[in-house]
C-alpha cells in the first residue's frame, strides 16, 4: 500500500483580540496591585450598597394609620430615628416585609405585602395594608395595640411576586381576593410612576360591597390612567348595588371578558380557597404555567384535606425535640399545625420569613421521625429532600420528631 503525505489547511475562526487581551490580564492585575497603597481600605462601597438594598433588619415606626374599610387598615411606616435605619430599602413592586412582633411575650413573624410603590420608599416610607382576621393572632393584637408611634421591626423586602419585563407579558392580569389586593396596588402605582409600557388589569373578588379595599382609589387611577390600569370588582354577595361591578366569582368567562388570555401573564394573590378555584379556571383557558405567577399565601389552614396526609393522626399531638442555637427543648406539636407554629408557641423565636415553604429561611434538619410536607408549598431543593432538610413552615409532625434549627440571624 502506497502512503501519501497530504497537507491539510486548517483555519480556526475565533476572536483573537479577546484571547490576546486575556494573556495580558494577569500582568495588568499585578501592576495594579503593585501601585496600590499599602494602607487598608477604609470604605467598602459595594458591600455598603448591598446592606442598604438587602438589610437584615429595618427599624420602623408607625407614622400614620388610615381606615380603608370596616376590617382593613393601612399603616404608613417610616424609619425609626432611635435606631440605625436611615434609608428604607428599595424594593420591587409586589414584594413583602416580614414583620417581627412580640405578642403577649411571644416572638412571631408575619409577612405582609407592601402596598405602596417603590418610589414611596425613596421618599422615606412604606405602606402595608392589613385586614383583621377573626382569631388572627397578630391582626387582633395590631388592632388593639398599634398606634402612631408604635415601633416595628421588619426584614428587608422579600419575595418573588413581581413583574419582570424579560419574563412576563406586557399585559398583566391580576387575580385578587380579599386582602390579596395589596400587592397589586403597589404594582399599579409602580407602572404609573415609571411610565412602564405594561398594563395591569385587576379582577378583584370580594364578598361584601362595604369591604372592598381601595375601591375609590382604584376607580380614580383607572380614570386618570386608562392605558395603564383597569380594575374590575367581582362581588359574590347576593345583591350588588355598586355600579359597574360584576356579580359572581373569578371564572374563566369573567377573565375572557376583560383580558386577552392568550397574550397575558397572570398574577394570583388571595386566600387559599381562591387559589384552588382560580387555577382550575385558568386550566380551562389553557394558560401555560410559565405565564402564571403565584404569591405565597402563608400557612395552610386545612392540611387534612391534602392528598397523602395521614387522617389517623389528625387529632394527635406529638413530641418535638428541638435543638436551636445552644438550646435543646422538648415541645408539643399538633399534627394539623406546622412545626414552625409549634416552635413559636414554645417561644423559641425560630427563623421565619415567607411562612409558605418558598424562601427557605427556616430550613432545618430532620434528625429522626416523620413530617408531612405540604405538596402545595414544598420549596425544598432535591438535595434537601435527599439529606433530610425541611421547611418547618410548610411541614407538619406526624410522629415524634427531633430537629436541628439554625438560630435566626435576623
C-alpha atoms as one frame of an Amber mdcrd trajectory, in Angstrom:
protein
   0.000   0.000   0.000   1.382   3.327  -1.026   1.436   6.002   1.618   0.799
   9.530   0.590   1.519  12.569   2.705  -1.275  15.071   2.275  -1.129  18.597
   3.603  -4.301  19.927   5.211  -5.048  23.569   5.634  -6.954  24.265   8.875
  -8.500  27.630   9.618  -9.550  28.380  13.185 -12.023  31.184  13.495 -12.033
  32.935  16.859 -11.979  36.297  18.491  -8.193  36.691  18.540  -8.360  40.086
  20.201 -10.204  38.645  23.194  -7.691  35.818  23.524  -4.798  38.248  23.298
  -6.382  40.533  25.910  -6.740  37.564  28.250  -2.982  36.928  28.165  -2.454
  40.464  29.487  -4.990  40.156  32.283  -2.698  38.754  34.973   0.232  41.144
  34.272  -2.124  44.120  34.395  -3.584  42.899  37.658  -0.094  42.563  39.177
   0.755  46.121  38.136  -2.408  47.489  39.778  -1.651  45.609  42.977   1.923
  46.935  42.964   0.717  50.531  42.529  -1.992  50.244  45.198  -1.354  51.998
  48.537  -0.317  49.875  51.496  -2.960  51.389  53.785  -6.063  49.237  54.277
  -9.314  50.353  52.663 -11.448  52.470  54.959 -14.646  52.089  52.947 -16.402
  49.249  51.153 -18.914  50.838  48.751 -20.047  47.554  47.184 -20.963  45.901
  50.483 -22.370  49.183  51.786 -24.771  49.232  48.836 -25.642  45.545  49.365
 -26.508  46.201  53.008 -28.765  49.103  52.001 -30.588  47.023  49.391 -30.782
  43.847  51.482 -30.779  44.790  55.178 -31.079  42.015  57.736 -33.301  44.256
  59.840 -35.151  47.516  59.414 -36.307  49.518  62.420 -39.559  51.288  61.629
 -42.199  53.342  63.384 -45.864  53.880  62.529 -46.300  57.416  61.198 -49.932
  57.294  60.100 -52.926  54.907  60.196 -55.750  55.011  57.645 -59.029  53.108
  57.878 -59.602  51.601  54.425 -62.754  49.571  55.231 -64.539  48.308  58.331
 -61.989  45.477  58.610 -58.871  46.923  56.951 -56.244  49.485  57.879 -53.215
  50.885  56.057 -50.140  51.597  58.182 -47.565  54.106  56.984 -44.107  53.096
  58.221 -41.053  55.357  58.348 -37.514  54.943  59.664 -37.224  54.873  63.440
 -34.919  57.766  64.427 -33.953  55.950  67.640 -32.218  53.185  65.678 -29.752
  52.966  62.806 -32.200  52.571  59.909 -31.532  55.697  57.866 -32.843  54.940
  54.378 -35.564  52.380  53.679 -34.515  49.549  51.384 -35.716  49.840  47.807
 -37.946  47.021  46.580 -39.705  45.574  43.566 -43.447  46.193  43.428 -45.196
  43.090  44.740 -42.652  42.172  47.423 -43.380  41.890  51.141 -41.919  42.722
  54.553 -41.577  40.069  57.251 -42.591  41.781  60.483 -41.008  40.680  63.772
 -43.522  41.249  66.554 -43.841  40.391  70.241 -47.415  39.363  71.007 -48.080
  38.794  74.693 -44.450  37.840  75.218 -44.286  35.501  72.202 -41.941  36.431
  69.344 -43.571  35.787  65.950 -43.076  36.770  62.316 -45.715  37.589  59.738
 -45.232  38.557  56.063 -47.274  41.458  54.673 -47.183  42.756  51.118 -46.028
  46.325  50.643 -48.993  48.240  49.235 -47.104  51.451  48.441 -44.891  51.990
  45.405 -41.095  51.587  45.242 -40.897  55.338  44.594 -42.501  55.906  48.005
 -39.621  54.016  49.646 -37.209  56.503  48.099 -39.373  59.234  49.641 -38.983
  57.651  53.063 -41.984  55.420  53.724 -43.615  52.034  53.205 -47.315  51.243
  53.474 -48.722  47.879  54.488 -52.439  47.165  54.401 -53.760  44.603  56.874
 -57.214  43.048  57.140 -58.314  41.943  60.590 -58.849  38.191  60.753 -61.202
  36.577  63.221 -58.994  34.933  65.868 -55.950  36.230  63.984 -53.006  36.130
  66.359 -51.271  39.249  65.047 -54.150  41.205  63.496 -56.173  41.340  66.720
 -53.032  42.447  68.571 -52.384  45.137  65.939 -55.938  46.496  66.099 -55.763
  46.819  69.884 -52.173  47.985  70.304 -50.717  49.609  67.181 -50.857  53.389
  67.337 -48.953  56.241  65.705 -45.507  55.969  67.249 -45.541  52.176  67.687
 -42.131  50.730  66.836 -41.942  47.754  64.444 -39.004  45.630  63.318 -39.033
  44.106  59.848 -36.857  42.305  57.352 -35.746  43.870  54.130 -38.101  43.461
  51.143 -38.585  39.797  50.226 -40.456  37.669  47.711 -40.676  36.791  44.026
 -44.146  38.137  43.221 -43.156  40.964  40.886 -43.363  41.905  37.222 -40.259
  41.245  35.120 -40.326  42.653  31.599 -37.855  39.993  30.398 -40.123  37.195
  31.595 -43.691  38.476  31.668 -46.117  39.728  29.038 -46.767  43.467  28.861
 -50.410  42.722  29.612 -50.667  41.732  33.296 -53.865  40.250  34.712 -54.102
  40.359  38.489 -56.488  37.865  40.078 -57.059  39.043  43.642 -59.266  38.103
  46.544 -59.739  39.803  49.904 -56.547  41.381  51.245 -54.679  39.800  48.325
 -55.322  43.069  46.509 -52.495  44.832  48.386 -49.501  43.939  46.156 -51.487
  44.964  43.069 -51.820  48.498  44.424 -48.023  48.602  44.572 -47.661  47.166
  41.062 -50.233  49.603  39.623 -48.576  52.633  41.221 -45.149  51.463  40.014
 -46.350  51.063  36.408 -47.694  54.618  36.552 -44.691  56.110  38.372 -42.214
  54.566  35.934 -44.393  55.168  32.854 -43.925  51.496  32.021 -45.223  50.073
  28.762 -47.022  47.375  30.784 -50.726  47.488  31.627 -52.379  45.959  34.689
 -55.947  44.658  34.670 -57.073  43.624  38.162 -60.026  41.305  38.646 -60.789
  41.690  42.341 -63.133  39.249  44.053 -64.920  40.338  47.214 -67.887  39.096
  49.247 -69.044  42.419  50.694 -69.628  45.769  48.964 -68.637  47.644  52.119
 -65.356  45.779  52.457 -63.727  46.401  49.052 -60.200  47.637  49.691 -59.009
  50.609  47.572 -62.369  50.864  45.773 -62.365  54.631  45.307 -58.608  54.856
  44.773 -58.662  52.235  42.026 -61.553  53.949  40.256 -59.627  57.234  40.291
 -56.458  55.552  38.982 -58.422  53.991  36.130 -59.989  57.323  35.157 -56.632
  59.101  35.187 -54.533  56.347  33.568 -56.868  54.201  31.433 -53.997  52.975
  29.261 -52.077  51.716  32.321 -54.673  50.350  34.732 -58.134  48.852  34.922
 -59.976  47.453  37.944 -62.945  45.088  37.752 -64.758  44.378  41.013 -66.390
  40.960  41.155 -68.820  40.551  44.043 -70.107  37.201  45.307 -72.815  38.698
  47.567 -76.485  38.112  46.724 -77.263  41.752  45.928 -74.931  44.128  44.068
 -75.739  47.846  44.162 -72.401  49.326  43.124 -72.416  50.452  39.511 -70.118
  48.660  37.068 -69.403  45.632  39.258 -69.650  42.042  38.115 -71.540  39.501
  40.187 -70.190  36.011  40.803 -66.663  34.664  41.007 -63.364  34.922  39.105
 -64.391  32.481  36.394 -62.820  31.837  33.012 -65.750  33.723  31.440 -65.004
  36.845  33.500 -61.311  36.568  32.651 -62.025  36.293  28.901 -64.384  39.250
  29.076 -61.735  41.646  30.377 -58.387  40.199  29.304 -56.597  38.759  26.302
 -55.852  35.374  27.850 -53.503  34.343  25.046 -51.206  37.340  25.482 -51.224
  37.973  29.222 -49.291  36.997  32.320 -51.460  36.088  35.295 -50.610  37.042
  38.869 -52.639  35.399  41.658 -52.900  36.630  45.249 -55.605  35.925  47.799
 -56.882  33.340  50.270 -56.026  29.697  49.813 -59.534  28.718  48.706 -59.358
  31.276  45.879 -56.132  29.764  44.523 -57.779  26.354  44.248 -60.733  27.827
  42.341 -58.842  30.216  40.052 -56.220  27.682  38.980 -58.980  25.387  37.687
 -60.443  28.305  35.737 -57.060  29.080  34.178 -56.762  25.444  33.105 -59.928
  25.951  31.048 -58.115  28.732  29.183 -55.027  26.563  28.568 -52.706  29.095
  30.177 -49.161  27.653  30.255 -47.509  27.528  33.711 -44.759  29.934  32.615
 -47.362  32.720  32.388 -48.773  32.189  35.889 -47.246  33.777  38.992 -48.490
  32.912  42.489 -47.886  34.860  45.665 -47.070  32.769  48.731 -50.309  32.640
  50.739 -48.993  31.622  54.146 -49.610  28.512  56.158 -52.267  26.057  55.067
 -55.204  26.038  57.463 -56.862  22.779  56.341 -53.900  20.486  55.808 -56.026
  17.371  56.483 -57.717  17.866  53.106 -54.488  17.460  51.158 -53.683  14.126
  49.482 -51.366  11.900  51.450 -51.983  13.442  54.853 -52.500  10.535  57.290
 -56.017  11.036  58.619 -55.394   8.792  61.617 -53.066  11.380  63.197 -55.259
  14.432  62.540 -56.190  14.909  66.201 -52.898  13.791  67.738 -50.159  15.759
  69.452 -46.546  14.646  69.150 -43.300  15.373  70.945 -40.800  17.601  69.124
 -37.212  17.696  70.359 -35.730  20.963  69.142 -32.085  21.994  69.117 -31.829
  25.687  68.235 -28.629  27.569  68.899 -27.435  26.438  72.330 -30.948  25.445
  73.441 -32.374  21.916  73.398 -36.009  21.649  74.383 -38.916  19.230  74.019
 -42.200  20.818  72.982 -45.668  19.597  71.900 -46.607  19.672  68.237 -50.173
  19.347  66.916 -50.353  17.302  63.718 -52.531  19.871  61.937 -50.264  22.815
  62.798 -46.873  23.420  61.251 -43.655  22.716  63.102 -42.953  26.446  62.892
 -46.131  27.288  64.818 -45.224  24.715  67.481 -41.842  26.390  67.980 -43.412
  29.848  68.123 -45.917  28.686  70.742 -42.945  27.482  72.797 -41.401  30.966
  72.422 -38.250  29.634  70.733 -38.229  32.527  68.217 -37.398  30.311  65.208
 -36.203  31.890  61.942 -39.014  32.619  59.512 -39.963  34.943  56.654 -42.423
  33.748  53.996 -44.246  31.107  56.131 -45.102  29.344  52.866 -42.215  26.968
  52.147 -40.856  29.291  49.465 -37.880  31.277  50.763 -36.041  28.541  52.708
 -35.098  30.890  55.556 -36.419  28.431  58.166 -34.648  25.425  56.556 -33.873
  22.846  59.275 -32.554  19.312  59.648 -34.906  16.430  60.458 -32.800  14.110
  62.608 -35.487  11.499  63.295 -39.207  10.951  62.872 -41.598  11.889  60.085
 -43.231  15.064  58.870 -45.885  15.652  56.233 -44.747  18.281  53.736 -47.486
  20.242  52.035 -47.422  19.436  48.290 -48.687  22.959  47.579 -45.781  24.617
  49.414 -42.820  22.288  49.011 -39.963  24.614  48.117 -37.178  22.217  49.052
 -34.280  21.514  46.734 -33.713  17.925  45.647 -30.552  17.784  47.767 -32.569
  18.869  50.811 -35.004  16.023  50.267 -32.146  13.547  49.979 -30.343  14.708
  53.131 -33.447  15.227  55.336 -33.698  19.005  55.347 -37.179  20.503  55.511
 -39.011  23.809  55.918 -40.835  23.912  59.291 -43.331  26.494  57.995 -44.786
  24.016  55.482 -44.223  20.748  57.378 -46.451  19.019  59.919 -45.420  16.450
  62.574 -46.960  13.019  62.029 -44.801  11.265  64.635 -42.435  12.215  67.432
 -39.556  14.075  65.773 -36.141  15.503  66.550 -34.941  18.535  64.617 -31.990
  20.903  64.434 -32.895  24.508  63.681 -30.444  27.306  62.806 -30.556  30.206
  65.195 -32.168  33.172  63.485 -29.634  35.654  62.127 -32.207  38.410  61.757
